[in-house]
Amino acid sequence: MSAVRGWRRADTSGSPASAWRTLPDESRGTRGAPGAFATTVPPVVWEGDFESLHSFAHVNRELVLALLRRGVDVRISPVPSPVQAPAPASSAPGALPPVLSWGRYEPLRKAAGTPRPGGGHRRPVHVRHQWPPNFRRPSACSKFVLILPWEYGYLPSAWVGPVASEVDEVWAYSGYVRDCYVRSGLPAARVAVVPLGVDPSLFTPHASPVPIPSTRGYRFLFVGGAATSRKGFDVLLRAFVRAFRRSDDVCLVVKDHFYGPVTGEIDAVQADPAAPEVVYVYGDADPWTMPGYYTACDCLVLPYRAEGFCLPALEAMACQRPVIVTGHGAALDFCEPDSSYLIPAKEAVFPEMRVGDFPTCGPPGWAEPDEDALVSLLRHVFTHRDEAAAKAHVARARVLERFTWDAAAAEAIRRLGE
């Protein structure tokens, strides 16, 4: 596949994407005093899925919780998710209780009503983050903000007009998503980077490890929807089998969920007596359990082709685990050579001006991670553990400084106040 021309990062000098990185220390990674921002930003209506285990719902819950901690007047407008996970494998953990029944999310239940009197006469800002997209402008809002990630270089053609005419501002998870919108014709001034984050009280090196059915001394980890080609699991599985043998003291733990199991591919490797060990876990995990997958393993590997942010990489870094990740796209906002291992990748254009059912306004594409380079990186990390640990130490410090949910909320507040 040929390299995509014109996919270089857009100029963000002086833009919200660069400005957020220079927030004062008290606005980054810290908990604001309750009510500290209540009089400086308008009330907010936040529309989207809050009740499923889809990634959109996770972002909605955590970012709104962080805004509420900082005293922002937020009312949530829950929208049921039409995206349902396939039935779990028979070995998957039991069904979890309704998400909003968990004590952690009690503030969200309270925020499901009318805005508090503190909003006064000001019309609310309406933030919408949901799938499938809805571009209809809400009535009686002072500003309409859309959060809608897209990972393939150019937007769907059907999105361009409605976003331009109905939406006041787009919030992008990453500089890469921001560039997709700007490249597709939206003025740069109307696209801001509001990054994702982690809760450092949950994602910590001290999180209790989950039991892993393996006695191997070193464990690589993959987290995500292995059935989706954009996650690059096929690249990882091939590279892992090339890098190691069954006699090596190493295994690959695959924490899969949501998009359906990939048991056929896993079974083929497990049946080969010469192939290295692969442990497959399919099913949902609550926010208290997920950190334990990172701490039960030694290194996260994500050779993605396309991502809007790559939150598992950030979570692993918060747990002080080294990460091997594609050196292209969204993760470069927080993965640098001194804090991670970057897989060389080439930009590759799709053969048609479409992504699945979505015709696009320009030639779409993604990254193709170098499989040979990944084989070398897997072996290198396995044999250079002190070096990997040093990178992980740098990574955790950087996450705590710049990429918590409270830091994300601080940037959202800055955008809400403009």
KEBA-452918 format. One record per residue (C-alpha): residue number from 1; residue in three letters; chain; x, y, z. Coordinates in pm, 1 decimal. Each point is the difference from the previous one (the first is absolute). Layout:
N
<NUM "ALA" "A" <X Y Z>>;
...
***
This chain:
418
<1 "MET" "A" <0.0 0.0 0.0>>;
<2 "SER" "A" <134.4 343.5 -83.1>>;
<3 "ALA" "A" <84.5 262.0 256.7>>;
<4 "VAL" "A" <-259.0 271.4 45.3>>;
<5 "ARG" "A" <118.7 342.1 -106.8>>;
<6 "GLY" "A" <-112.1 307.0 189.4>>;
<7 "TRP" "A" <-60.8 -182.8 326.3>>;
<8 "ARG" "A" <254.1 202.9 191.8>>;
<9 "ARG" "A" <-105.6 147.8 330.6>>;
<10 "ALA" "A" <-183.6 329.4 -35.6>>;
<11 "ASP" "A" <157.8 314.6 145.0>>;
<12 "THR" "A" <-131.2 34.2 354.4>>;
<13 "SER" "A" <220.0 286.3 117.2>>;
<14 "GLY" "A" <-209.7 228.5 212.9>>;
<15 "SER" "A" <-291.2 -243.1 -17.0>>;
<16 "PRO" "A" <-194.8 -158.2 286.7>>;
<17 "ALA" "A" <189.5 -322.5 -69.6>>;
<18 "SER" "A" <330.6 158.6 92.4>>;
<19 "ALA" "A" <-132.0 241.1 260.6>>;
<20 "TRP" "A" <-140.9 -269.8 224.4>>;
<21 "ARG" "A" <348.1 -137.1 59.5>>;
<22 "THR" "A" <105.9 324.8 167.9>>;
<23 "LEU" "A" <-277.6 13.3 256.4>>;
<24 "PRO" "A" <124.1 113.0 342.3>>;
<25 "ASP" "A" <102.7 -279.8 231.0>>;
<26 "GLU" "A" <-303.6 38.7 221.2>>;
<27 "SER" "A" <-221.7 -83.5 -299.0>>;
<28 "ARG" "A" <178.3 -319.6 -99.3>>;
<29 "GLY" "A" <-57.1 -329.8 169.1>>;
<30 "THR" "A" <-146.2 151.3 316.1>>;
<31 "ARG" "A" <-343.2 0.1 152.1>>;
<32 "GLY" "A" <-159.3 342.7 -8.3>>;
<33 "ALA" "A" <-174.5 129.6 307.1>>;
<34 "PRO" "A" <-377.9 -63.5 -9.0>>;
<35 "GLY" "A" <-175.3 296.9 -152.9>>;
<36 "ALA" "A" <326.2 156.9 -115.3>>;
<37 "PHE" "A" <-124.8 47.5 -357.4>>;
<38 "ALA" "A" <-373.9 19.4 60.3>>;
<39 "THR" "A" <-18.9 373.9 -71.1>>;
<40 "THR" "A" <243.3 13.4 -291.8>>;
<41 "VAL" "A" <-161.2 -233.4 -252.8>>;
<42 "PRO" "A" <-359.1 -35.2 -117.4>>;
<43 "PRO" "A" <-210.4 -300.8 98.2>>;
<44 "VAL" "A" <51.7 -309.1 -214.0>>;
<45 "VAL" "A" <-229.9 -265.1 -142.6>>;
<46 "TRP" "A" <202.8 -311.5 -85.9>>;
<47 "GLU" "A" <-175.8 -237.8 -239.5>>;
<48 "GLY" "A" <109.2 -354.7 -69.2>>;
<49 "ASP" "A" <18.4 -357.2 119.3>>;
<50 "PHE" "A" <81.2 -28.5 370.6>>;
<51 "GLU" "A" <-119.4 -351.6 74.8>>;
<52 "SER" "A" <180.2 -242.5 -231.0>>;
<53 "LEU" "A" <359.1 -124.3 6.2>>;
<54 "HIS" "A" <72.7 150.6 -341.0>>;
<55 "SER" "A" <299.0 234.6 -9.3>>;
<56 "PHE" "A" <-221.5 302.0 -73.3>>;
<57 "ALA" "A" <-194.6 -64.2 320.8>>;
<58 "HIS" "A" <321.1 -37.8 200.8>>;
<59 "VAL" "A" <124.7 337.3 -124.8>>;
<60 "ASN" "A" <-334.4 164.7 76.5>>;
<61 "ARG" "A" <-5.5 -133.5 354.9>>;
<62 "GLU" "A" <356.2 86.3 91.3>>;
<63 "LEU" "A" <16.3 344.0 -159.5>>;
<64 "VAL" "A" <-332.8 110.7 147.0>>;
<65 "LEU" "A" <105.1 -129.1 342.7>>;
<66 "ALA" "A" <314.2 212.4 -26.6>>;
<67 "LEU" "A" <-204.0 306.9 -99.1>>;
<68 "LEU" "A" <-234.0 -54.1 294.2>>;
<69 "ARG" "A" <298.5 -24.3 235.6>>;
<70 "ARG" "A" <105.2 341.8 -121.2>>;
<71 "GLY" "A" <-338.4 150.0 73.5>>;
<72 "VAL" "A" <-130.2 27.8 -356.0>>;
<73 "ASP" "A" <-379.7 -4.8 -24.3>>;
<74 "VAL" "A" <-57.9 -308.8 -217.9>>;
<75 "ARG" "A" <-324.5 -179.7 -79.3>>;
<76 "ILE" "A" <32.7 -327.4 -184.4>>;
<77 "SER" "A" <-238.5 -96.4 -277.7>>;
<78 "PRO" "A" <41.4 -378.9 -35.0>>;
<79 "VAL" "A" <-44.9 -155.8 -342.6>>;
<80 "PRO" "A" <-25.1 -380.9 -18.2>>;
<81 "SER" "A" <282.7 -153.7 -196.3>>;
<82 "PRO" "A" <-114.0 -181.3 -316.5>>;
<83 "VAL" "A" <340.0 -169.7 -9.7>>;
<84 "GLN" "A" <-28.1 -332.1 179.5>>;
<85 "ALA" "A" <286.8 -233.1 72.0>>;
<86 "PRO" "A" <-27.9 -355.0 -134.6>>;
<87 "ALA" "A" <-84.0 -270.5 249.7>>;
<88 "PRO" "A" <307.3 -85.1 208.9>>;
<89 "ALA" "A" <178.5 -330.8 -24.7>>;
<90 "SER" "A" <-102.8 -265.6 248.5>>;
<91 "SER" "A" <320.8 57.4 196.3>>;
<92 "ALA" "A" <-59.6 373.8 37.9>>;
<93 "PRO" "A" <-66.0 158.6 338.2>>;
<94 "GLY" "A" <-362.1 30.7 109.1>>;
<95 "ALA" "A" <-212.4 296.0 -100.4>>;
<96 "LEU" "A" <74.5 323.5 181.1>>;
<97 "PRO" "A" <-274.4 195.0 180.4>>;
<98 "PRO" "A" <-135.4 320.0 -162.5>>;
<99 "VAL" "A" <290.1 241.9 -22.9>>;
<100 "LEU" "A" <-173.6 301.4 150.7>>;
<101 "SER" "A" <-91.9 -206.8 305.6>>;
<102 "TRP" "A" <367.6 -8.7 98.5>>;
<103 "GLY" "A" <78.2 231.3 290.4>>;
<104 "ARG" "A" <272.7 174.5 -197.9>>;
<105 "TYR" "A" <-264.2 146.9 -229.0>>;
<106 "GLU" "A" <-247.8 130.0 257.0>>;
<107 "PRO" "A" <80.4 362.4 -100.6>>;
<108 "LEU" "A" <-111.1 -84.8 -354.6>>;
<109 "ARG" "A" <-335.2 -128.5 121.7>>;
<110 "LYS" "A" <-49.3 328.4 182.1>>;
<111 "ALA" "A" <98.8 189.7 -314.3>>;
<112 "ALA" "A" <-275.4 -160.5 -206.6>>;
<113 "GLY" "A" <-256.2 266.5 94.9>>;
<114 "THR" "A" <-51.0 370.7 -57.2>>;
<115 "PRO" "A" <306.3 226.7 21.0>>;
<116 "ARG" "A" <62.0 140.8 346.1>>;
<117 "PRO" "A" <-103.1 359.3 76.3>>;
<118 "GLY" "A" <365.9 105.7 -22.9>>;
<119 "GLY" "A" <-39.5 14.0 -377.3>>;
<120 "GLY" "A" <-216.1 310.4 36.5>>;
<121 "HIS" "A" <-140.3 142.7 -320.0>>;
<122 "ARG" "A" <284.5 -121.0 -219.7>>;
<123 "ARG" "A" <-83.5 -235.3 -282.8>>;
<124 "PRO" "A" <192.3 -327.4 21.0>>;
<125 "VAL" "A" <277.7 -125.9 -219.4>>;
<126 "HIS" "A" <-114.9 -326.7 -155.4>>;
<127 "VAL" "A" <269.4 -267.8 -36.2>>;
<128 "ARG" "A" <-89.1 -309.5 -203.2>>;
<129 "HIS" "A" <218.1 -311.7 -6.3>>;
<130 "GLN" "A" <-179.8 -301.8 -139.5>>;
<131 "TRP" "A" <-12.6 -259.6 -275.7>>;
<132 "PRO" "A" <-154.5 -1.7 -251.9>>;
<133 "PRO" "A" <55.3 372.5 -52.5>>;
<134 "ASN" "A" <-278.9 252.7 30.9>>;
<135 "PHE" "A" <75.2 340.5 -151.3>>;
<136 "ARG" "A" <-334.5 165.6 76.9>>;
<137 "ARG" "A" <57.8 319.1 196.4>>;
<138 "PRO" "A" <-174.1 -6.5 340.5>>;
<139 "SER" "A" <-245.9 276.2 75.1>>;
<140 "ALA" "A" <70.1 269.2 258.0>>;
<141 "CYS" "A" <372.7 -59.1 31.7>>;
<142 "SER" "A" <261.4 274.0 -2.7>>;
<143 "LYS" "A" <257.4 -222.9 -167.2>>;
<144 "PHE" "A" <-10.8 -345.0 -160.0>>;
<145 "VAL" "A" <310.3 -213.5 51.1>>;
<146 "LEU" "A" <39.9 -330.8 -183.8>>;
<147 "ILE" "A" <241.6 -274.1 106.1>>;
<148 "LEU" "A" <24.7 -249.4 -284.5>>;
<149 "PRO" "A" <327.9 -184.4 -61.9>>;
<150 "TRP" "A" <100.8 -114.2 -346.9>>;
<151 "GLU" "A" <319.4 -192.0 -68.7>>;
<152 "TYR" "A" <34.7 -27.3 -377.7>>;
<153 "GLY" "A" <153.1 324.3 -124.7>>;
<154 "TYR" "A" <-304.5 155.7 -170.6>>;
<155 "LEU" "A" <-352.7 31.4 137.5>>;
<156 "PRO" "A" <-306.4 -169.9 -146.2>>;
<157 "SER" "A" <-143.7 226.5 -268.2>>;
<158 "ALA" "A" <-341.1 1.3 169.4>>;
<159 "TRP" "A" <149.5 151.6 315.1>>;
<160 "VAL" "A" <171.3 302.0 -150.9>>;
<161 "GLY" "A" <-302.7 217.9 -76.3>>;
<162 "PRO" "A" <-190.1 -60.7 325.8>>;
<163 "VAL" "A" <310.1 55.2 213.4>>;
<164 "ALA" "A" <75.4 325.4 -181.9>>;
<165 "SER" "A" <-355.9 134.2 25.4>>;
<166 "GLU" "A" <-128.6 -134.1 332.2>>;
<167 "VAL" "A" <297.5 -36.9 234.3>>;
<168 "ASP" "A" <179.7 288.1 170.4>>;
<169 "GLU" "A" <303.9 -195.8 111.8>>;
<170 "VAL" "A" <138.9 -352.5 -33.7>>;
<171 "TRP" "A" <197.2 -151.3 285.3>>;
<172 "ALA" "A" <255.1 -253.1 -120.9>>;
<173 "TYR" "A" <158.4 -264.9 221.7>>;
<174 "SER" "A" <340.9 56.6 -160.3>>;
<175 "GLY" "A" <196.6 211.2 -241.0>>;
<176 "TYR" "A" <-41.1 -277.2 -255.6>>;
<177 "VAL" "A" <-380.7 17.5 12.2>>;
<178 "ARG" "A" <20.0 378.8 -8.5>>;
<179 "ASP" "A" <203.7 -23.3 -320.1>>;
<180 "CYS" "A" <-264.4 -227.1 -157.3>>;
<181 "TYR" "A" <-259.9 275.0 44.9>>;
<182 "VAL" "A" <226.3 282.4 -118.4>>;
<183 "ARG" "A" <118.4 -202.8 -298.7>>;
<184 "SER" "A" <-366.6 -55.3 -88.6>>;
<185 "GLY" "A" <-67.2 374.1 -14.1>>;
<186 "LEU" "A" <-115.0 105.6 347.1>>;
<187 "PRO" "A" <173.4 322.6 111.8>>;
<188 "ALA" "A" <276.7 -73.2 249.4>>;
<189 "ALA" "A" <-140.9 258.7 240.8>>;
<190 "ARG" "A" <-311.8 -215.4 41.3>>;
<191 "VAL" "A" <182.8 -318.8 100.4>>;
<192 "ALA" "A" <156.0 -33.7 345.2>>;
<193 "VAL" "A" <191.6 -286.3 156.7>>;
<194 "VAL" "A" <-156.8 -114.2 327.1>>;
<195 "PRO" "A" <197.3 -314.0 83.8>>;
<196 "LEU" "A" <-105.3 -307.9 188.9>>;
<197 "GLY" "A" <152.2 -103.8 331.0>>;
<198 "VAL" "A" <24.7 -248.0 283.1>>;
<199 "ASP" "A" <-97.8 -6.2 365.2>>;
<200 "PRO" "A" <339.6 -30.0 172.3>>;
<201 "SER" "A" <-161.9 -140.0 313.1>>;
<202 "LEU" "A" <-107.5 -305.9 -202.5>>;
<203 "PHE" "A" <273.1 -33.0 -260.0>>;
<204 "THR" "A" <304.3 -36.4 220.9>>;
<205 "PRO" "A" <296.9 -238.8 19.5>>;
<206 "HIS" "A" <-148.3 -123.8 326.7>>;
<207 "ALA" "A" <-329.0 -120.8 -152.6>>;
<208 "SER" "A" <-70.7 -357.2 107.1>>;
<209 "PRO" "A" <90.6 -232.6 -291.6>>;
<210 "VAL" "A" <-275.2 -218.7 -141.2>>;
<211 "PRO" "A" <77.3 -373.8 -9.7>>;
<212 "ILE" "A" <145.3 -104.4 -335.6>>;
<213 "PRO" "A" <2.7 -374.9 -79.8>>;
<214 "SER" "A" <366.1 -11.1 -92.9>>;
<215 "THR" "A" <325.6 -80.1 176.7>>;
<216 "ARG" "A" <213.6 183.4 -255.0>>;
<217 "GLY" "A" <246.8 248.7 143.0>>;
<218 "TYR" "A" <-67.3 283.8 -246.2>>;
<219 "ARG" "A" <-339.4 104.5 -131.1>>;
<220 "PHE" "A" <-79.1 223.1 -292.8>>;
<221 "LEU" "A" <-354.7 140.8 -3.0>>;
<222 "PHE" "A" <-242.4 104.1 -273.3>>;
<223 "VAL" "A" <-315.6 191.4 99.3>>;
<224 "GLY" "A" <-280.5 84.2 -241.7>>;
<225 "GLY" "A" <-234.1 -134.9 -262.3>>;
<226 "ALA" "A" <218.6 -264.3 -162.5>>;
<227 "ALA" "A" <-264.1 -70.5 -265.6>>;
<228 "THR" "A" <33.8 348.9 -153.2>>;
<229 "SER" "A" <278.1 35.1 -255.5>>;
<230 "ARG" "A" <75.7 358.2 99.6>>;
<231 "LYS" "A" <129.9 -120.8 338.4>>;
<232 "GLY" "A" <277.7 -198.2 -171.5>>;
<233 "PHE" "A" <-37.6 -319.1 200.8>>;
<234 "ASP" "A" <74.0 -206.6 -309.9>>;
<235 "VAL" "A" <337.2 174.9 -28.1>>;
<236 "LEU" "A" <77.7 -68.5 365.8>>;
<237 "LEU" "A" <-94.4 -367.3 -12.8>>;
<238 "ARG" "A" <219.5 -63.0 -302.9>>;
<239 "ALA" "A" <289.3 195.4 150.9>>;
<240 "PHE" "A" <-25.4 -174.5 336.5>>;
<241 "VAL" "A" <8.9 -344.7 -161.4>>;
<242 "ARG" "A" <305.9 105.3 -200.0>>;
<243 "ALA" "A" <176.9 154.1 300.5>>;
<244 "PHE" "A" <-27.3 -289.2 245.7>>;
<245 "ARG" "A" <-32.6 -376.4 37.4>>;
<246 "ARG" "A" <-190.7 -212.5 250.5>>;
<247 "SER" "A" <327.1 -58.3 186.4>>;
<248 "ASP" "A" <37.4 373.3 72.7>>;
<249 "ASP" "A" <-110.5 118.2 343.8>>;
<250 "VAL" "A" <-257.2 240.4 -144.8>>;
<251 "CYS" "A" <-369.6 19.1 -85.2>>;
<252 "LEU" "A" <-243.7 236.4 -167.3>>;
<253 "VAL" "A" <-311.9 88.1 198.5>>;
<254 "VAL" "A" <-287.4 118.7 -219.5>>;
<255 "LYS" "A" <-265.1 197.9 191.0>>;
<256 "ASP" "A" <-273.6 18.0 -259.9>>;
<257 "HIS" "A" <-351.8 142.4 20.1>>;
<258 "PHE" "A" <-303.8 138.9 -177.4>>;
<259 "TYR" "A" <56.3 -76.1 -369.4>>;
<260 "GLY" "A" <-24.9 -376.9 22.6>>;
<261 "PRO" "A" <258.6 -268.0 75.8>>;
<262 "VAL" "A" <284.1 -103.3 -231.4>>;
<263 "THR" "A" <24.4 -354.1 130.9>>;
<264 "GLY" "A" <82.1 -149.2 -341.1>>;
<265 "GLU" "A" <325.5 191.4 -33.2>>;
<266 "ILE" "A" <89.6 -62.4 363.8>>;
<267 "ASP" "A" <-80.7 -372.9 -20.7>>;
<268 "ALA" "A" <230.0 -42.5 -299.3>>;
<269 "VAL" "A" <295.0 142.3 193.6>>;
<270 "GLN" "A" <-79.9 -188.6 318.7>>;
<271 "ALA" "A" <-18.1 -327.9 -193.1>>;
<272 "ASP" "A" <351.9 42.2 -138.8>>;
<273 "PRO" "A" <242.8 -165.7 245.3>>;
<274 "ALA" "A" <285.0 219.2 -123.5>>;
<275 "ALA" "A" <-186.7 331.0 29.4>>;
<276 "PRO" "A" <34.8 224.7 306.7>>;
<277 "GLU" "A" <-273.2 0.9 262.8>>;
<278 "VAL" "A" <-308.0 217.0 -54.4>>;
<279 "VAL" "A" <-260.2 56.2 273.2>>;
<280 "TYR" "A" <-336.7 130.8 -121.6>>;
<281 "VAL" "A" <-252.7 180.3 220.7>>;
<282 "TYR" "A" <-325.7 128.4 -148.3>>;
<283 "GLY" "A" <-254.7 204.2 192.4>>;
<284 "ASP" "A" <-71.4 329.8 171.8>>;
<285 "ALA" "A" <192.2 135.5 296.7>>;
<286 "ASP" "A" <-105.8 269.3 246.1>>;
<287 "PRO" "A" <220.9 304.2 73.8>>;
<288 "TRP" "A" <144.2 -163.1 312.2>>;
<289 "THR" "A" <102.7 -322.1 -173.7>>;
<290 "MET" "A" <150.4 135.3 -321.2>>;
<291 "PRO" "A" <314.1 146.5 162.6>>;
<292 "GLY" "A" <78.0 -349.1 129.5>>;
<293 "TYR" "A" <48.2 -129.4 -354.1>>;
<294 "TYR" "A" <276.3 253.4 -54.0>>;
<295 "THR" "A" <172.5 -75.3 330.9>>;
<296 "ALA" "A" <-31.3 -376.5 -58.6>>;
<297 "CYS" "A" <206.6 43.3 -316.9>>;
<298 "ASP" "A" <334.9 152.4 -87.5>>;
<299 "CYS" "A" <-45.2 190.0 -327.1>>;
<300 "LEU" "A" <-296.6 120.1 -208.8>>;
<301 "VAL" "A" <18.9 -44.4 -378.6>>;
<302 "LEU" "A" <-238.4 188.1 -230.9>>;
<303 "PRO" "A" <99.9 -1.6 -369.2>>;
<304 "TYR" "A" <-315.0 187.6 -102.9>>;
<305 "ARG" "A" <-73.3 116.7 -351.0>>;
<306 "ALA" "A" <-239.7 277.0 103.6>>;
<307 "GLU" "A" <-96.5 147.7 336.8>>;
<308 "GLY" "A" <-177.0 310.8 120.7>>;
<309 "PHE" "A" <205.1 5.1 321.1>>;
<310 "CYS" "A" <122.5 -348.1 110.8>>;
<311 "LEU" "A" <-115.2 16.7 361.5>>;
<312 "PRO" "A" <136.4 -346.3 98.3>>;
<313 "ALA" "A" <352.3 126.9 -68.2>>;
<314 "LEU" "A" <-57.0 290.8 238.2>>;
<315 "GLU" "A" <-146.8 -232.6 263.1>>;
<316 "ALA" "A" <299.7 -233.8 -20.3>>;
<317 "MET" "A" <237.0 294.5 32.4>>;
<318 "ALA" "A" <-186.8 118.0 309.4>>;
<319 "CYS" "A" <55.1 -349.2 142.7>>;
<320 "GLN" "A" <372.2 44.0 -74.8>>;
<321 "ARG" "A" <13.0 -266.3 -266.2>>;
<322 "PRO" "A" <206.5 47.7 -317.0>>;
<323 "VAL" "A" <-195.7 26.4 -323.4>>;
<324 "ILE" "A" <79.2 -98.1 -357.2>>;
<325 "VAL" "A" <-228.4 202.4 -224.4>>;
<326 "THR" "A" <-29.4 107.5 -362.3>>;
<327 "GLY" "A" <216.6 305.7 -62.7>>;
<328 "HIS" "A" <-270.9 181.0 -190.8>>;
<329 "GLY" "A" <-321.3 181.7 75.6>>;
<330 "ALA" "A" <-183.6 68.1 321.5>>;
<331 "ALA" "A" <231.9 -166.3 251.8>>;
<332 "LEU" "A" <282.8 235.9 -95.2>>;
<333 "ASP" "A" <-171.3 266.0 211.9>>;
<334 "PHE" "A" <126.1 -184.8 308.0>>;
<335 "CYS" "A" <237.7 -273.4 -120.1>>;
<336 "GLU" "A" <352.8 126.5 -60.4>>;
<337 "PRO" "A" <330.3 -182.4 -56.6>>;
<338 "ASP" "A" <110.7 50.8 360.6>>;
<339 "SER" "A" <-323.8 -140.9 142.3>>;
<340 "SER" "A" <-103.4 -274.2 -243.9>>;
<341 "TYR" "A" <108.9 -225.5 -284.4>>;
<342 "LEU" "A" <-129.7 126.4 -334.7>>;
<343 "ILE" "A" <-61.8 -243.6 -285.9>>;
<344 "PRO" "A" <99.5 149.6 -337.0>>;
<345 "ALA" "A" <-302.6 33.8 -225.6>>;
<346 "LYS" "A" <-91.3 121.3 -346.5>>;
<347 "GLU" "A" <-313.1 189.7 -91.0>>;
<348 "ALA" "A" <-207.4 -204.4 -242.8>>;
<349 "VAL" "A" <-289.1 115.0 -216.4>>;
<350 "PHE" "A" <-316.4 -204.0 -48.8>>;
<351 "PRO" "A" <-82.7 -114.1 -354.1>>;
<352 "GLU" "A" <-335.3 183.6 2.8>>;
<353 "MET" "A" <-128.7 332.9 131.9>>;
<354 "ARG" "A" <-195.0 -168.7 274.4>>;
<355 "VAL" "A" <36.1 -169.5 337.6>>;
<356 "GLY" "A" <-250.3 -283.3 17.2>>;
<357 "ASP" "A" <-342.0 156.1 -55.5>>;
<358 "PHE" "A" <135.4 357.3 22.9>>;
<359 "PRO" "A" <106.1 179.6 -320.9>>;
<360 "THR" "A" <268.9 250.9 95.7>>;
<361 "CYS" "A" <84.2 352.7 -111.2>>;
<362 "GLY" "A" <361.0 -93.3 -74.2>>;
<363 "PRO" "A" <218.8 -309.4 -34.1>>;
<364 "PRO" "A" <-29.0 -184.3 332.8>>;
<365 "GLY" "A" <274.3 -207.9 149.3>>;
<366 "TRP" "A" <176.4 -119.7 310.2>>;
<367 "ALA" "A" <341.1 -114.5 119.6>>;
<368 "GLU" "A" <162.3 -331.6 -81.8>>;
<369 "PRO" "A" <233.5 -91.0 288.0>>;
<370 "ASP" "A" <323.4 -171.6 -100.6>>;
<371 "GLU" "A" <-35.6 -365.2 103.4>>;
<372 "ASP" "A" <373.6 -69.6 -22.0>>;
<373 "ALA" "A" <71.5 296.1 227.4>>;
<374 "LEU" "A" <-261.0 -123.3 246.6>>;
<375 "VAL" "A" <168.2 -341.8 13.8>>;
<376 "SER" "A" <326.3 174.6 89.9>>;
<377 "LEU" "A" <-165.6 221.3 261.5>>;
<378 "LEU" "A" <-167.7 -295.5 170.1>>;
<379 "ARG" "A" <333.8 -176.5 30.3>>;
<380 "HIS" "A" <175.1 319.6 109.2>>;
<381 "VAL" "A" <-241.6 78.2 281.7>>;
<382 "PHE" "A" <6.7 -362.5 114.4>>;
<383 "THR" "A" <379.5 13.0 35.1>>;
<384 "HIS" "A" <41.7 366.0 111.8>>;
<385 "ARG" "A" <-234.9 16.7 294.8>>;
<386 "ASP" "A" <187.3 266.6 195.8>>;
<387 "GLU" "A" <-14.1 232.8 -299.5>>;
<388 "ALA" "A" <-372.3 -67.9 -41.6>>;
<389 "ALA" "A" <-60.3 67.8 369.8>>;
<390 "ALA" "A" <179.3 334.6 -28.5>>;
<391 "LYS" "A" <-225.0 102.5 -289.2>>;
<392 "ALA" "A" <-304.8 -105.3 200.8>>;
<393 "HIS" "A" <110.8 218.3 292.0>>;
<394 "VAL" "A" <25.4 304.1 -228.4>>;
<395 "ALA" "A" <-336.3 -84.9 -156.3>>;
<396 "ARG" "A" <-188.5 -15.7 329.5>>;
<397 "ALA" "A" <136.6 335.5 114.3>>;
<398 "ARG" "A" <-107.6 159.4 -327.4>>;
<399 "VAL" "A" <-349.3 -148.9 19.0>>;
<400 "LEU" "A" <-50.0 129.4 353.8>>;
<401 "GLU" "A" <110.6 345.7 -108.8>>;
<402 "ARG" "A" <-197.6 35.9 -322.4>>;
<403 "PHE" "A" <-252.1 -275.0 -64.0>>;
<404 "THR" "A" <-237.8 -54.2 289.4>>;
<405 "TRP" "A" <-374.7 49.8 -31.2>>;
<406 "ASP" "A" <38.7 310.9 215.4>>;
<407 "ALA" "A" <252.1 139.6 -247.9>>;
<408 "ALA" "A" <-244.1 -76.3 -282.7>>;
<409 "ALA" "A" <-277.0 174.2 194.3>>;
<410 "ALA" "A" <222.3 306.2 43.0>>;
<411 "GLU" "A" <34.0 28.1 -376.8>>;
<412 "ALA" "A" <-373.5 -59.4 -48.2>>;
<413 "ILE" "A" <-70.1 279.7 248.3>>;
<414 "ARG" "A" <228.7 233.0 -192.0>>;
<415 "ARG" "A" <-193.1 -76.2 -318.3>>;
<416 "LEU" "A" <-337.3 35.6 173.7>>;
<417 "GLY" "A" <96.7 345.0 123.3>>;
<418 "GLU" "A" <82.3 135.8 -346.5>>;
***
